[in-house]
Amino acid sequence: MEHAYLDASILKCPYCGKLYVDASWYTLDMESDLECGVCGGSFNSHRNLIKRVLLKFSIYDEDLEVEVEKFIE
């Protein structure tokens, strides 16, 4: 069994409330603006962060299991 990790950010559109998940390096380091796929509004990813999480991918031969390991912030 092997493990791989992804630092992810959960974001919320300030206009319609749609939730998104993206890589933390993109949302926090780049502070990119996103366009909501539901309402079309543009918003800053960094300022609309809900939670930052570390996702743990456990790989058993060819089977993959995904779990939330812990909260970072």
TIVO-2410 file (N, C-alpha, C; in nm, 3 decimals):
# residues 73
REC num residu      c1      c2      c3 atome chaine
REC   1      M   0.085  -0.118   0.000     N      A
REC   1      M   0.000   0.000   0.000    CA      A
REC   1      M   0.089   0.125   0.000     C      A
REC   2      E   0.048   0.224  -0.080     N      A
REC   2      E   0.118   0.352  -0.085    CA      A
REC   2      E   0.019   0.464  -0.060     C      A
REC   3      H   0.072   0.581  -0.019     N      A
REC   3      H  -0.012   0.698   0.007    CA      A
REC   3      H   0.036   0.816  -0.075     C      A
REC   4      A  -0.059   0.895  -0.122     N      A
REC   4      A  -0.032   1.022  -0.189    CA      A
REC   4      A  -0.126   1.126  -0.128     C      A
REC   5      Y  -0.085   1.252  -0.129     N      A
REC   5      Y  -0.163   1.357  -0.063    CA      A
REC   5      Y  -0.190   1.474  -0.158     C      A
REC   6      L  -0.304   1.539  -0.136     N      A
REC   6      L  -0.341   1.657  -0.212    CA      A
REC   6      L  -0.389   1.764  -0.114     C      A
REC   7      D  -0.325   1.879  -0.116     N      A
REC   7      D  -0.364   1.994  -0.036    CA      A
REC   7      D  -0.473   2.067  -0.113     C      A
REC   8      A  -0.596   2.065  -0.065     N      A
REC   8      A  -0.710   2.119  -0.138    CA      A
REC   8      A  -0.780   2.229  -0.059     C      A
REC   9      S  -0.843   2.320  -0.130     N      A
REC   9      S  -0.921   2.428  -0.070    CA      A
REC   9      S  -1.066   2.418  -0.113     C      A
REC  10      I  -1.156   2.439  -0.018     N      A
REC  10      I  -1.299   2.441  -0.046    CA      A
REC  10      I  -1.340   2.588  -0.051     C      A
REC  11      L  -1.401   2.626  -0.163     N      A
REC  11      L  -1.440   2.764  -0.189    CA      A
REC  11      L  -1.590   2.774  -0.205     C      A
REC  12      K  -1.642   2.895  -0.184     N      A
REC  12      K  -1.786   2.917  -0.200    CA      A
REC  12      K  -1.810   3.044  -0.280     C      A
REC  13      C  -1.890   3.033  -0.385     N      A
REC  13      C  -1.926   3.150  -0.464    CA      A
REC  13      C  -2.004   3.247  -0.374     C      A
REC  14      P  -1.959   3.372  -0.364     N      A
REC  14      P  -2.028   3.467  -0.276    CA      A
REC  14      P  -2.163   3.513  -0.331     C      A
REC  15      Y  -2.192   3.482  -0.456     N      A
REC  15      Y  -2.316   3.527  -0.519    CA      A
REC  15      Y  -2.429   3.424  -0.509     C      A
REC  16      C  -2.396   3.297  -0.535     N      A
REC  16      C  -2.503   3.196  -0.535    CA      A
REC  16      C  -2.479   3.082  -0.434     C      A
REC  17      G  -2.360   3.076  -0.375     N      A
REC  17      G  -2.334   2.974  -0.273    CA      A
REC  17      G  -2.282   2.841  -0.326     C      A
REC  18      K  -2.258   2.829  -0.455     N      A
REC  18      K  -2.205   2.704  -0.513    CA      A
REC  18      K  -2.067   2.676  -0.454     C      A
REC  19      L  -2.045   2.549  -0.413     N      A
REC  19      L  -1.916   2.509  -0.356    CA      A
REC  19      L  -1.824   2.455  -0.465     C      A
REC  20      Y  -1.695   2.483  -0.449     N      A
REC  20      Y  -1.591   2.434  -0.540    CA      A
REC  20      Y  -1.475   2.381  -0.458     C      A
REC  21      V  -1.399   2.288  -0.517     N      A
REC  21      V  -1.275   2.239  -0.458    CA      A
REC  21      V  -1.166   2.255  -0.562     C      A
REC  22      D  -1.053   2.310  -0.519     N      A
REC  22      D  -0.940   2.328  -0.610    CA      A
REC  22      D  -0.811   2.309  -0.531     C      A
REC  23      A  -0.701   2.291  -0.602     N      A
REC  23      A  -0.570   2.275  -0.538    CA      A
REC  23      A  -0.535   2.403  -0.461     C      A
REC  24      S  -0.484   2.388  -0.339     N      A
REC  24      S  -0.454   2.504  -0.256    CA      A
REC  24      S  -0.347   2.594  -0.316     C      A
REC  25      W  -0.249   2.537  -0.385     N      A
REC  25      W  -0.145   2.623  -0.445    CA      A
REC  25      W  -0.208   2.721  -0.544     C      A
REC  26      Y  -0.313   2.678  -0.610     N      A
REC  26      Y  -0.378   2.763  -0.709    CA      A
REC  26      Y  -0.464   2.870  -0.642     C      A
REC  27      T  -0.539   2.831  -0.541     N      A
REC  27      T  -0.631   2.926  -0.478    CA      A
REC  27      T  -0.562   3.019  -0.380     C      A
REC  28      L  -0.463   2.969  -0.305     N      A
REC  28      L  -0.400   3.050  -0.202    CA      A
REC  28      L  -0.276   3.122  -0.250     C      A
REC  29      D  -0.191   3.056  -0.326     N      A
REC  29      D  -0.067   3.119  -0.374    CA      A
REC  29      D  -0.092   3.211  -0.493     C      A
REC  30      M  -0.173   3.166  -0.587     N      A
REC  30      M  -0.200   3.245  -0.707    CA      A
REC  30      M  -0.310   3.348  -0.684     C      A
REC  31      E  -0.398   3.323  -0.586     N      A
REC  31      E  -0.512   3.410  -0.554    CA      A
REC  31      E  -0.591   3.444  -0.681     C      A
REC  32      S  -0.615   3.342  -0.760     N      A
REC  32      S  -0.682   3.360  -0.888    CA      A
REC  32      S  -0.830   3.393  -0.873     C      A
REC  33      D  -0.883   3.463  -0.973     N      A
REC  33      D  -1.026   3.487  -0.981    CA      A
REC  33      D  -1.088   3.369  -1.056     C      A
REC  34      L  -1.205   3.328  -1.012     N      A
REC  34      L  -1.278   3.218  -1.075    CA      A
REC  34      L  -1.412   3.271  -1.125     C      A
REC  35      E  -1.463   3.205  -1.227     N      A
REC  35      E  -1.597   3.236  -1.274    CA      A
REC  35      E  -1.688   3.121  -1.236     C      A
REC  36      C  -1.795   3.151  -1.164     N      A
REC  36      C  -1.888   3.049  -1.119    CA      A
REC  36      C  -1.959   2.987  -1.239     C      A
REC  37      G  -1.964   2.855  -1.242     N      A
REC  37      G  -2.030   2.784  -1.349    CA      A
REC  37      G  -2.181   2.786  -1.338     C      A
REC  38      V  -2.234   2.829  -1.225     N      A
REC  38      V  -2.379   2.834  -1.205    CA      A
REC  38      V  -2.435   2.973  -1.235     C      A
REC  39      C  -2.381   3.075  -1.166     N      A
REC  39      C  -2.439   3.209  -1.180    CA      A
REC  39      C  -2.356   3.300  -1.271     C      A
REC  40      G  -2.232   3.261  -1.303     N      A
REC  40      G  -2.148   3.341  -1.392    CA      A
REC  40      G  -2.072   3.453  -1.324     C      A
REC  41      G  -2.089   3.468  -1.193     N      A
REC  41      G  -2.017   3.573  -1.121    CA      A
REC  41      G  -1.869   3.541  -1.106     C      A
REC  42      S  -1.785   3.643  -1.106     N      A
REC  42      S  -1.641   3.626  -1.084    CA      A
REC  42      S  -1.610   3.658  -0.938     C      A
REC  43      F  -1.522   3.576  -0.879     N      A
REC  43      F  -1.484   3.599  -0.740    CA      A
REC  43      F  -1.341   3.554  -0.716     C      A
REC  44      N  -1.278   3.615  -0.614     N      A
REC  44      N  -1.141   3.582  -0.578    CA      A
REC  44      N  -1.139   3.454  -0.496     C      A
REC  45      S  -1.060   3.358  -0.540     N      A
REC  45      S  -1.055   3.228  -0.474    CA      A
REC  45      S  -1.002   3.238  -0.331     C      A
REC  46      H  -0.901   3.318  -0.309     N      A
REC  46      H  -0.840   3.330  -0.175    CA      A
REC  46      H  -0.937   3.392  -0.074     C      A
REC  47      R  -1.009   3.493  -0.115     N      A
REC  47      R  -1.100   3.563  -0.023    CA      A
REC  47      R  -1.229   3.485   0.004     C      A
REC  48      N  -1.254   3.380  -0.073     N      A
REC  48      N  -1.377   3.302  -0.055    CA      A
REC  48      N  -1.349   3.159  -0.012     C      A
REC  49      L  -1.235   3.142   0.058     N      A
REC  49      L  -1.196   3.012   0.113    CA      A
REC  49      L  -1.286   2.976   0.231     C      A
REC  50      I  -1.340   2.856   0.229     N      A
REC  50      I  -1.421   2.806   0.340    CA      A
REC  50      I  -1.333   2.722   0.434     C      A
REC  51      K  -1.259   2.629   0.376     N      A
REC  51      K  -1.175   2.538   0.454    CA      A
REC  51      K  -1.063   2.484   0.368     C      A
REC  52      R  -0.950   2.458   0.429     N      A
REC  52      R  -0.836   2.396   0.361    CA      A
REC  52      R  -0.821   2.256   0.421     C      A
REC  53      V  -0.810   2.155   0.334     N      A
REC  53      V  -0.802   2.017   0.381    CA      A
REC  53      V  -0.688   1.943   0.313     C      A
REC  54      L  -0.642   1.838   0.379     N      A
REC  54      L  -0.543   1.750   0.321    CA      A
REC  54      L  -0.612   1.619   0.288     C      A
REC  55      L  -0.615   1.585   0.159     N      A
REC  55      L  -0.679   1.460   0.116    CA      A
REC  55      L  -0.573   1.352   0.105     C      A
REC  56      K  -0.602   1.239   0.162     N      A
REC  56      K  -0.510   1.126   0.159    CA      A
REC  56      K  -0.564   1.021   0.062     C      A
REC  57      F  -0.483   0.983  -0.034     N      A
REC  57      F  -0.517   0.880  -0.130    CA      A
REC  57      F  -0.440   0.754  -0.091     C      A
REC  58      S  -0.511   0.650  -0.054     N      A
REC  58      S  -0.449   0.522  -0.020    CA      A
REC  58      S  -0.463   0.430  -0.140     C      A
REC  59      I  -0.352   0.381  -0.190     N      A
REC  59      I  -0.352   0.299  -0.311    CA      A
REC  59      I  -0.314   0.156  -0.275     C      A
REC  60      Y  -0.409   0.066  -0.294     N      A
REC  60      Y  -0.391  -0.076  -0.268    CA      A
REC  60      Y  -0.383  -0.146  -0.402     C      A
REC  61      D  -0.264  -0.181  -0.446     N      A
REC  61      D  -0.242  -0.240  -0.578    CA      A
REC  61      D  -0.310  -0.152  -0.683     C      A
REC  62      E  -0.421  -0.195  -0.736     N      A
REC  62      E  -0.489  -0.113  -0.837    CA      A
REC  62      E  -0.618  -0.050  -0.783     C      A
REC  63      D  -0.649  -0.071  -0.656     N      A
REC  63      D  -0.768  -0.011  -0.595    CA      A
REC  63      D  -0.729   0.121  -0.528     C      A
REC  64      L  -0.818   0.218  -0.534     N      A
REC  64      L  -0.792   0.350  -0.479    CA      A
REC  64      L  -0.898   0.384  -0.375     C      A
REC  65      E  -0.855   0.430  -0.259     N      A
REC  65      E  -0.946   0.473  -0.153    CA      A
REC  65      E  -0.911   0.618  -0.119     C      A
REC  66      V  -1.010   0.706  -0.111     N      A
REC  66      V  -0.986   0.847  -0.080    CA      A
REC  66      V  -1.052   0.878   0.052     C      A
REC  67      E  -0.978   0.950   0.138     N      A
REC  67      E  -1.034   0.990   0.267    CA      A
REC  67      E  -0.977   1.127   0.305     C      A
REC  68      V  -1.052   1.201   0.387     N      A
REC  68      V  -1.001   1.327   0.440    CA      A
REC  68      V  -0.914   1.292   0.560     C      A
REC  69      E  -0.788   1.324   0.552     N      A
REC  69      E  -0.692   1.289   0.657    CA      A
REC  69      E  -0.704   1.382   0.776     C      A
REC  70      K  -0.698   1.514   0.750     N      A
REC  70      K  -0.707   1.610   0.859    CA      A
REC  70      K  -0.729   1.749   0.804     C      A
REC  71      F  -0.776   1.839   0.888     N      A
REC  71      F  -0.789   1.979   0.849    CA      A
REC  71      F  -0.656   2.048   0.872     C      A
REC  72      I  -0.618   2.133   0.779     N      A
REC  72      I  -0.495   2.211   0.793    CA      A
REC  72      I  -0.526   2.345   0.859     C      A
REC  73      E  -0.632   2.411   0.813     N      A
REC  73      E  -0.674   2.540   0.872    CA      A
REC  73      E  -0.816   2.530   0.918     C      A
***
